[in-house]
Amino acid sequence: MGESATRTAPRGGGTGQPAGGRAGQVLSGLAVALGLVLFLAGFGWGAVVYRPYTVPTGSMSPTIAAGDRVLAERVDGDEIRRGDVVVFKDPNWANAPVVKRVVAIGGDTVACCSGGRLTVNGKRIEEPYLPQGEPAASFVFPTVTVPEGRLFLLGDERAGSLDSTAHLQDAASGTVSRAAVTGRVDAVVWPLDGLLERPTGFEALGEGVSEPGPYQTLVYMIVGGAVLVLAGAAYGPIAQRVGGGRTRRTEHDGAH
């Protein structure tokens, strides 16, 4: 009888506690709870700050390819800076949202090309995001003065983009109102290319470049939350398995 009782006594000093002990179970529960909070808060915050769009054409290639899924931060048109990739809707352009890069703002003069480069306010702009690092030789347009409160926008694939240059004969000389902007593209999420690089070629014109949105913070929250949930949920089965293995070894040793 005594030998049988020794072999069948539960782990944890005969208290009947789950494998891993009470402290381990409490920590496991806290990890799952915290993980859920981070995971759901990340998605909730992202839904408030960002809007997803699918880019249907290759006019922003190679920065954004046709079919890429992007996240655009909801911003006011007054927050837009030169070099930003924005989403806007203008009935004179299309009946759907359009994605282009802002190269000039109200009060600027813009033209192409000088030494193969775009010029804004007489300064040649370095544009490393272009397919060949510079506009195509055939991409030429006369000087345009951008009215206040409006934007001049180009596609990164200059030769095949229906952008401001395709609307130069419009009353607004191809420009778009800042109020038409619905978002600033922050990241390409499918495929997982991540944050867009902030162009530095426009810095010499003043105002600087836009700061990225909270995309990376959201990614850390969502991924970290998922890891905590999985780790916390896995603790119990792993501890049970380890504890069961130790119990069987003890019984085996006791039998001998």
N, C-alpha and C positions, 0 to 999 in steps of 0.2 A: 504493500500500500504506500509506504513512504517513498519508495523508488518511483512509483507511478506518479505520485503527487509532485515530485521534483521535476519530472519530465514534462508535465502538462501545465505547470504554473505559467501564467502570462508574463510577457516581458514587462519591464517597468516596475519591478519590485512587487508584482502580484496585485497591482492597483487596477488593472484592466484598462489603462490609458491607451490611446491609439499609438501606433508605432511612431517614433520620432519625438514623443513627449508633448506635453501641453504647450510649452513655449514655442516649439517648432510649428505647431498647428496655428497658434495665434499669429506668428510672423507670416505664415503662409497666407492666412486670411487677409492680413493687412496688405501684403504684396498684391493680391488679387484686387482688393478694393482700390488701392492707389493706382494700379494699372488701369482699371476700368475708368477711373476719374480722368487720368491723363489721356487715355485713348479717345473717350467720348468728347472731352473738352477740346482736344486737338481738331477733331472733325467739326465740332460745333463752331469753333473759332474760324476755321477755314471756310465754312459755309457762309459766314458773315462777311469775311474779308475778301474772298475770291469768287470769281465766276469762271466756269470752264468753257472753253471754246475749242472747236475743231477747225483747223485752218485748211480750207478746201483746195488751195492752189499752191504752186511752188514759187510765188512771187517774193517770198521772204527767204528763199533758199540762199545760202546753206544754214542760216540761223534757225529757220523753222521750215521743215519740209512739208510737202503736201500730205495731208492726213494726220499731221501731228496734233496732239491734244495739249493745249496750253492752259495755264491758270493766269487770269488777269485780275490784278488787285483793283478793287473798286476805289477810284480816286476822282476828285473834282478836276475839271479841265484846267483850272488855274494852277494845279500842282505839276503839270506836264513840263518837262525840260527837253532841250535838244538832245537827240540821241535815243529818246524813249521809243520803245515799240508799243503802240497803243491799239486799242480796239475802239472803233467809232462807227456811227451809222449816219450816213448822209444820203437822203433820197436822190440827190443829183448823181451819186456814185452807184449805189445799189440798194436793193430792198432787204439787204441782210448786213450783219456786222462785217466790217472790213478791218484787216490787220496790216498796218504799215509802220514805217519808222519816221518819226518827226525829225526833220533836218533843219527847219527854220521856224521861228516864232514871230509874233507881231512886231513890226518895226525892222526886221531883218531884210537884207537883200540876198538872194540866192541865185546861183547860176552854175552851169556846167559847160565846158570844163576849162580849167587852167592847169596846164602840165599834167593832164589826165585826171585831175581831181576836182571834186565838188568845191565850190567856194561859197562861203557865207560871210557877209560883210567884208568882202575882199580877202578873207583868209582862206587858204587852202586847207581842207579838212582831211586828216588821216582817217580812213575807214577800213580797218582790218577785217570787218565782218563781211565784206563783199566777196563774191566768189573768187575773184582774182586779186583782191586787195585794192582794186581801183575800178572806176566805171568803165564800161565798154567804150571803145573808141567812137562808136556811132551814137552814144548816148549824149546828146547835146541839147540844151535848151537856153533861151535868152534869159537875161536878168529879170527876176521877179521881185517886187517889193511886197512883202507880206503885210496885209492890213492888221491893225491892232485887234487883238482878241481872236486871231485866226492862226492856223498852222499849215505849214507846207510839208507834205509827206511823200516819201519815196519807198519803193520796195527794195530789198537788198539784192534781188535779182533784177537789176536795172533794165536789162534788155527786154524782159518779158512781163514787166509789171504795169498794170493799169493803175497808175498813181496820179499825183498832182500834175505830172507832165501830160497826161492824157486829157486833162480838163483845163488846160491853159486858156482856152477860148471862152470859158465860163465867165460870168460877171465877176466872180471872186478870184479869177486867175488861178484856178486849181486849188485854192486853199479851202480849209475846213474849219468851222467854228470850234473853239475849245469846248463849248457846251455840248458838241456832238460826241465827245469822248466819253466812253462808258467804263474804260479800264486801261490799266497799264500792265502789259504782259511781264510777268515776273519769272516764270519758269515753264519749261517744257516737261510735262509729266508723262507723256507717252509718245515715243519711247522715253525712258527715264534719263533725259539729258540734264535735268536740274536747272539751276538758276541761269538766266541769261547774263552774259558779261556786260558790265556797264561800260559804254564807250567813253574813252578819254579824249578823243579827237576834238570835241566841242568845248573843252574846258577853257581854252584860251579866249573864248567869246564871253566869258562871265556866266554867272548863275550856277556853275558847277553841274553835276549830274545827280540824278535821282537816287535816293537810297533804296535798297531792296526792301520788299515787304517782309512779313514774318514767316515766309515759306520754310526756311530752315528750322526755325523754332517749332513750327507745327510738325515737321517731319520727325524731329527729335521726340516730341510729345507722343505722337502716334506710335512710332517704333518702340520707344521706351515703355509706353503703356502696354503694348502687345507683349513685349518680353517679360514684364512683371506678371501679367496675367498668366502666361504660359508657365513661367517658373513657379509661381505660387500654386497653380493647379497641379503641376507635376510633382510637387514636394510630397504630398500625401502618398500617392502610389509608389514613389521611389523609396520613401522611408518605410512603407509597409513591406516592400519587397526585400529591402536590406534587413529590416528587423526579422522578417520571416526566415531569411537565410541564416541569420545568426541563431534563431531559435532551433532550427533543424540541426545546426551543427552542435548546439549544446545538448540536445536530446541524443544525438548520435554519440557524443563523447560520454554522456551519462550512462548510456546503455552499455558502454564498455567499462 
